[in-house]
């Protein structure tokens, strides 16, 4: 019967102010107050989302996250729907906080701290704190001997734990990142991240807090009633943004290379379908001049472009985000730590980025991951909100979404004082001064249809948009 209390809500800020601060009073007028003030009932949102059921140790109680991640997500979804309805004149129905638990529901995941629900991430003790490491790819696993500078003949996580215990958390993360392994020192103060990347982002923001940075561009060159969105992203955050834009009335074209398909295609098909059903699929060989030329024409035709790559990678193809924005394109970039600054080339997945933002649960035995890859859906929804606001405006803009900044933004402030109680049939309930409510298990919507196979729509899309 754990009791949790983190004090008052005095540190809580208006978590929607970043949107009106970035886009100005016209956006505030369009929202018509729907996002004013901090999220209410955020602990109920967390318990209802399925993410709370994924937070904690196996067999132990589920935990509330710091701040209001589910409430922040709900508020961003409300903003997206309000802005879309203003643009289209039609009511927009978007999913709710269950987005946080959908992947886990489809994959059959459960809480298993100190590992992540998916099992590829773990928080380890370091000499001066804690560090989170993801070994989600085979390449990451194969690089561990180089990371610890020793051969490994036993359990790889045991070897990592032994090595990390004698190192500073930041040194572990820095060395892992040099090798391309996603890792982050666990932050203890989300409001005051103390590193050179945070300083760079704060200097660029112009207001605080800032989960998303916006750079205004030239007059929009396309103002279609059904915007063309070119989606160059993969996995979860970017495709979720694309899905929400599709539900808001956009025509989404997903672009892949035949040599590098979206990694989510190799996961649960139902989850991939949920994110991509109804989107056109284009396959372009970006190692060929013909494929690169087609991609450039498609980008020039787009109302909005979504990408999650390093700027240098696209520039090598002759595609420059800043030039596109100056010409009036809405360009949304979703990266682990931001597209500029000293950490622009760092890699990150949802669990390690969330830990680096301080979006973890602190227990007497150390920090535990929150939810399932929590930074991914949080970043995807906020990217959709900012992109929708830009599409409602008259200028192109560069939307720089840092997954860590969004997670830190959602982790601000204490959780509402509460008690977690176990029910008679192995269920869990949360009791606050405002009421008693259940901790719901993760659940998922059903996709309306199967997603297209890679390249199914290449000929049609290129004929329509790249004549």
N, C-alpha and C positions, 0 to 999 in steps of 0.2 A: 504494500500500500504506500508507494513512494509519494512524498509531498514535495512539490517544486515551487519555489518562489524566487524571483530575481529582482524584486523591488518594484518601483513604480514605472509608469510608462513615460516618464518625463523626458527621456532621451529620444523618444520616437519623433521622427520628423514627418513632414508631409511627403509621402512617398510618390506622389504624382507630380510634384512641382517641377521635376526635371523635364517633363514633357512640355509644359507651358513655358518654362525657362528657355528651352531649346528652340521652340517654334514660335513663341511670342503670343500676344493677346488673341490673334485670330484663332489659334488652336484652343485657347482657354474658352473662347466663346462657343466654339463647336462642341466642346465637352460639356458645356452648360452645367458645371459644378458636379458632374457625376464622379469626379475623382478628387474632390476636395477633402482634405484631412487624412489622417492615417487610417489604414484598414481597420475595420471593426470586426469582432468575432473571428480574429485571425487564428486563434487556437482551435476553434471549432472547424475552421477551414482546413487546418493541418490534420486534424483527426479524421475529417471526412474525405480527404484527398487520397488516402491509401499510403501516403508517404510516412506517416507516423508509425503505421504497422511495420514499416521496413527499417525503423530506427531503433537500435538497441542490440542486446545480445540474444542469441537463441535461447528460448525458454524464459527469458527475463521480461520485464515490463517494456512497453514501447515508450519512447521519449518525445517530448516536445522539442522542437528546434528553437534555437535562439532567434530573436526578431520575429518576423511575420512572413516567411517565404510563401506560404499558401495564400495569405491575405494579399500580399504584393502581387502574386500571380493573378488572383481574381481581379484586382483593381486594374491591372494592365489589360486583361481580357475585356473588361467592361469599357475601357478607353478605346480599344481596337474596334469593338462593336459600335460604339457611339460615333466614332470618326467615319467608319465605313457606311453607316446608315446615313450620315450627313452627305457623304459623297454620292451614294447610289440612290437615296430616297426610299430605300427598302429596308425593312427590319432585318437585322443580321443575327443569326443564331450561332454562337460559338460554344465549344465545349467549356467545361468548368475546371475546377481544381483537380478533378480526377486525372488530368493530364500528367500529374506528377507520378502516378502509380501505374500508368497503362503498360509501359514496357515490362515492368515486373509482373503484372497480372498475366500478360501473354506468355512470358518466359517461365512463369511459375517460381518466381524468386521470393525470398523471405528475409527477415533481418538476421544478420550473422556477424555483427560487430565483434572484433575490430576490423574484420574484412568488410568490404562493400557487399551489397546485396548480390551483385553480379559476380563477386569472387575474384576479380582481377586487381583490386586495390586494397591496400592495407595501411593503417597508421602504425608507425613504429616509434619506439622511444629512441631519442638521440641523447647526446651528452648534456645538452642544454635545453631540451624541449621535445618536440614531436615532429615527425616528418611523414608525409603521405606519399606513397609510390604506387604507380599503376604499371602492371605488366600485362596489358591487354593484348599485345601483339607478340607473335613468336619472336620477332626481332628484339623486342624489349627483354624477353627471357634470355635470349642468347647473348645479350650485352651485359648481363649481371656480373659474370666473372671479370670483365674489364672494369666495371664499376667498383667492385670490392678489391680489385687487383689481386685476385687469387682464384685458383681453380675451385670448383664446387662439386663435391662428390656426395653431398647429403641434400636435405631439403633446401630448396633455393630461398624460401622465405626465412628459414632458420639462419642461413648464412647472411642474408641481408640484415636481419635483426641484430645479429652479433656484431657485424661491421658498423652499422649505424649507431649502436650504443656508445661507441667510442668517438663519434664525430659530432660536430656541431650540426644542428638541423639544416641551417642555411647552406653549409658546405656540402652536405649530402645532396640537397636539391640542386645546387649549382653544378656539381659534378655529374649528376644524373642528366641534367639538361644539356650539358656539353656533349653527352653521348646520344642525345635524342630520346631519353627515357622520361616520360611524364612524371614529374615529382614536384612537391612544394612543401616548404616549412609550414607547419600548421600555425595560422595566425590566432592570436588570443584577443585582439582588439580590432574587429571589423571596421569600426569607425576611423581607426588611425593606423592603417597599414603603413609600416615603416620600411620602405625599400625604394630604390631608385625608380622603379616603374610607377609606383604609386605617386611619387613626387612629380614625375613627368606628366601623368594623367591629370593630377590636380592642377598643375600649372596650365594645362591646355583647356580645362573645363570652363573656367569663368564663373562657375557657381558650384555649390557643394550641398548635398552629395550629388554625384553624377554617374549613373550607371551606363549612360550612353553619351558619346561625344558627337556633336552635329556640326558639320562645316557646310555653309550655304554655297550654292553654285549658281549657274546661269539659269535664265528662264527655261521652263520645261519645254522640251522639243516635241514631246508626245503627251496628249491629254485625252487618252481614249476612255470611253465610258467603262470598258472592260480592260483594265491595264494589262499589258504584256509583261510578265515577270519571268526573267531568265534565271533559273536556279542552277548555280554551279557548285552547290554544297553537297555534303554527304553526312551520313550517320544520323544525328538526332536534332541538334539545335537548328541548323539551317533548314532542313526539310520540314521541321515543325513550323518555322516561320512561313515557309512557302505554303504549307497546308492551310494555315490560318488566313493567309492572303487569298488563297483559292476559295475558301469558305466565305470570304468577304467580297467575292465577285471578280477576282483577277483570273486571267488566263495564264497558267503556269507551264513553262517548258523546262523540263529537267534535262541537263546536258551532262553526258558522261563520255569518257574515253573508252574504247573497247579494250584498251590495255590496263585500265584502272577503273573498275566498276565501283559504285558505292558499296562500301563494306557492309552496310546494313542489309544488302541483298543476300548476304550469307548468314544472316541471323533468322529469327522467327519470321516467316513470310507474312503472318497476320499483322505484325508490327510495321513491316515495310509497306504493306497495303494500306494501313491506317494513315500513314504519312503521305503516300503518293497516289492513291486512287484518284483517277480523273485528270491527272497531270499528263501532258504530252511528254514523250520520251525521245530524245535525240542522241544519237551516237556519232561523235566526231573524232577522227584520228588526228590528234593534236601534234603528232610527229610528222604530219604531212602538210605541205603548203595549202592544199585544198581544204583540209579540215580547219586549219587556223584561219583562213580567209572566211570560211562559213561562220566560224564563231565570232569573228569581228563584225560581220554584217548583222548577226543575230543580236549582239550587244548594242549595236547602233540603232536597231529597231526597237529595243526594249524601253518600256516606261521605267522599269526598275530591274536592277541586277542584284542577285544575292550571291555572295561568295565567302569562302572561309579559308583562303589560301594566303600565302605570303605575297606581298605586293610584287616582289621580284619575279615570282613565278609567272604572273600574268604579263608583266612588262616584257619578259622574254618572248612572249607571243605577240607583242606589239599592242597590248591592251593596257591602258593607263587609267586607273580609276579617277584621278584628279582631272584628267582631260575630259573624260566622259561626264563628270559632274559639272564642269565648266560649260559643257555643251548642253546641259539641261537634263541629264539622267539622274534618277534616284539610285544611289549605289549603297548597298548595305553590306558591310564587312563584319563577319562574326569570327573572332579569334579568341584564344585562351586568355591573353593578357592585353590585347589592343594591337592595332596594326602599326603603331609607331612607338618609339621609345626603346630603351635598352633591352627590354624583354620581348620585343616584337616577334622575334623568331623562336620563342619558347613554345614547346608543345604542351598540350594539356587535354585531359578528358574530364568529364563532368564531376567525378568524385574527387580527383586530386586538386582540381581548380577550386571546388567548393571548400576543401580543407584549407587551401592556401588563402581563402577569403575569411576564414574563421567560422564558416557555416558547418559546425560540428557540435556534438553534444559532449559536454564535459562531465565525466563521472570520477569517482574516487580512484578508478583504475586507469584513468586517462581518457582521451577524446575518442569518440565513436563517429563513424560517418552518418550523415543525415540522408534518409530517403535513398533513392536510386539515381546516381549520376546527376544530382540535383541542379548543378550549374547548367546542364544542357537545356532542360525545359524552361528554366527561368530565363536564360539568354534568348532562346527561340521566341518566347512570347514577347519579351521586351523589344526584340528586333522587329517583330510584326507590328507592334504598337507604333514604333518610330517610323517604320516604312509606310504604314497607313496614314500617319499624320503628314508625311512628306507627299504622298500621292493626293492628299486633299489640298495641298498648297500649289503655288504657281512657280516654284523654283526647284531645280535639281538640288540635291545635297548628298554629302558623304556622311553616312551613318556608321560610326565606329563603335561596335558593340564588343566590349571586353567581358568575357564570361566571368572572370574573377570580380570585376567591378559590380556586375549585376548581382552576383552571389553575396558580396559584402554589403551591398545596398539592402538586400533582403534580410540580412542577418542583424541589422541595426536594432538596438534596444533589447530589453528583456522579454522573455516569454511571460504570458499572463500567469499569475499565481494559480496553482491548480494541484489536484491530487489525482493520481492514476490508480484505479482499483480494478482487481480482477473479478469478472463475473462468474456465475455458476457453471458456465459451459465453455471455459477457456477463452472467453471473450474479455475485452478490456474496455473500461469506461473512464472518461475524464470528468472530474467534478471541479467547477469553478463557482465563484459567487453569482455567476449569471445562469447557471444551470448544469445539468448532467447530460453528456452525450457520448455515443459509442466511438471507439476507434475502429473505423471501417477498414476492411481488407482492400488491397488494390483491385481495381476493376478496369475493364477496357471497353470502349465502344467497338462496334463492328464496322469495318470498312464497307462502303456501299458496293464496291466491286473490287476485282483484282487490279493491282497496279500494272501498268504497261511493262512489257519486257524491254530491256535496253535497246533503243533504236527503232522501236515499232513505228514511230511517227516521224522519222527523220525526213523522208521525202516530202511528206505533206507540209511539215513545218517550214522547211527551207523554201519550198515553192511559194508558201503564203507570205513569209516574213523576210525572205532574202532573195527577191527576184533579181 
